[in-house]
């Protein structure tokens, strides 16, 4: 039995024990008061304490059985992500697929579908959709940066060689491309290379072709500088 089952069983046993203890105290009080002729007390002197104990055990076993049959013990205990997609995102993906089926050459439909795939964590499908879109648009730096981001998350946050090729080509076309610089900055930051992350964010601040959140980028730079200072002072 895994740790979640043990924790659940413990809570149920404690709760059932409290109920059983309360029942036994109530039973003892009823037996003590019965000879005095006090009115209002139920005739519990002959009740068996084994009955509430059996009921408590039944509740514990039934709860564990139901949860084990319907829950996700393995996923919780092993720290795996839930692969299910929020139903609203799933609906958007379905809608996007239908739009692409009706208009396979629609750049807007393909882009919307790619965004929906990425929002749902379906990065492999997002890459395929962006490839389809790039065959229509040609080398578009923004789309290529979006593709590199999808490839990065598809590969579990790894800059694989094929992703590196897309990144290099994108930056050759547009050095300040937002998706690409954000990808490189975040990757460097999470690897502890704060100086490199700051460099990418500072380059991104020179982007005048895409809508960027300068305040968020400056905050990220400040945070990276603080972490870099803390590391160097050790």
N, C-alpha and C positions, 0 to 999 in steps of 0.2 A: 504494500500500500504506500502511495507516495505521500509527501509532506502535506499536501492540501487535504487529502483524505484524513490524515491523522489530526490535523488542526480542526477540521469540521467535526470529527468524532468527539474530540475533546470538548468543544463548545457545547455540543448536544448532550454529552454525558454530564457536564457541569450544570446545564439548565435542568436536565431531568433529575439530577441529584437534589437540586434546590426544591423542585416540586415535591419529590419524595420526602425530603426532610420536613417540609411544611406540612405534608399530609400526616406524617408520623406524629409531629407535635400536636396537630389538631386532634388526632385520634387519642393521644395520651390525655389531653385536656378534657376531651369528651368522656373518657373513662373515669377521670378523677371527679368530674362534676355529676355524673349519672346518679350516684347514691344520694346526693343532696336533694334530688328532685327538682333541680333547676330546669325551668322551661325554656324552650327555644333551641335546645341542643339536639341535633339529630342522633339517632341511635346508631352509633358507629362502633360500639364496643366490640361487636362481633365481626367487624370488617377485617379482612386479611391484608397486612402490609405488602404481601407478595403481589397483589394485583396491580397497584401503581408501579411497582418495580418492573413487572412484566410489560406494562404499557410503555414505560420509559425506554426499555430495551427495544420494543417494537418500533417506537418513533425513531430511535437512532438508526436501526438497521434499515428501515424503510427510507429514511432521508438519504442515507449513503447509497442505497440501491438506486434511487431515482436520480440522484446527482451523477452517479457513475455512468448511468445509461444515457443521460442527456447532456452532461457537461463535457468539458474539454480538459480532463486531467493532464494528459500528456503535454499539451501545448503550454499550459500554465507552468508545469513543473520543469519543463525543459527550456522555457524562455523563448519559445518560437512565436513569431508574429502570426496573428490571425490573417489568413489569406482572403477572408470574405471582404467584399467591397461594399461600402455604404450604398444603400439602395438608391439614393439620389444620384450618386456617381454612376452606378450601374445603369440607371435610366438614361443618363446623358450619353453613356457609351453606346447603348442600344440606339438612341436617337441619332447619334453621330454616324454609326454604321449604316443606318438606313439612308441617311443623307448622302453618304458616299456611294452607296449602291445606286441611288437614283441619279447622282451626278459625279461619276468617277473622276472627272477632270476639274472638279470645283476645288480651287485652292483654299477657299474659306472652309468648305466642309472638311477637307483633309486636315487643315490646321486645327479646327475645333476638335476633331476626333483625336488627334495627337495629344492635345492638351488634356482631354478627358482620360485618355489612357495613362498619362503621367500622373494625373490626380488620383487615379485608382491604383497606382503602383504597378501598372502593366507596361513596364519600360520596354520590353522586347517588342510588343505590339506598337508602342510609340515610335521606336526606331524604324520599324518597317513602314509605318504610315508616313514618317518624315522622309524616308527614302523615296516613297512614291510621290510625295509633294515636290521634292527636289528635282525629280525628273521633269516636272512641269516648269519649275521656276528657274532651273539652273543653279549655279553656286550663289546662294543667298546667305550672307554671313550670319544673319539672325537665326535663320532656320538651321544652319549648320551648328551654331552654338547651342541651340535647343537640342539638336540631335546628339551632340557631344555630352550634354547633361544627361539625357536619357540613357546613353551608352554607359556613362559613369555609374549611374544607379543600377542599371541592369547587371553590371559586373560587381555588385556589392561594394560600391564606393572605391573602386580601383581604376586607376588611369591605365587601362590596357593599351598595348601598342596601336591597335586600330583606332582607339579613341584619341590617342596622341596625334595620329595623322590628321584626324578631323580638326582637332584643336589648332594644330600648326597651320593648316590651310585657312582656317577661319581667321586667325590673327594676321595672317599675311594679307588677307583681303580687308580686314577692319580691325586694327590693333586694340581698339577700345570696346569691342563687342561685349555687351552686357552679360549674356548667359555664360560665355566662355570665361570672362574675367572673374565672375562670381564663382564659377565652378573651381577655377584654379585657386582663388583666394580661400575659399572654404576648405578645399582639400589641404592646402598648406597649413591653415589654421588648426585643423583637427589633427594634423601630424606634428604640431608643435613648432612649425617653422613660421614664427610670427613675422619675421622680417619679410619673408617672401609674400605672405598674405597681405601685409601692409602695402607692399609694392604693387600688387595686383589691384588693390582697392584704390590706390592713388591714381593709377592709370585709368581706372574706370571713371574717376571723377572728371576726367577730360572728355567724356563721351557727351557729345551734344546732339547725337542723332537718335538716341533712344531715351525713353523716360526712365530716369533713375531716381532713387530715393537718396539724395545727398545726405540727409540727416542720419539715416540708418547706416550709410557707409562710413560717415565720420564717427559715429558711435562705435562701429566695428573696429575702425582704426584705433580709436582711443583704448578700447578694451584689449586689443592685441598689443599695443604699446605698453599697457600696464602689466600684462602677462610677461612680455619680453623683459621688462624691468625687474619683475619679481624673480625671473629665472636667472638673470645676470647677477643679481645681488646675493644669490646663495653661495 
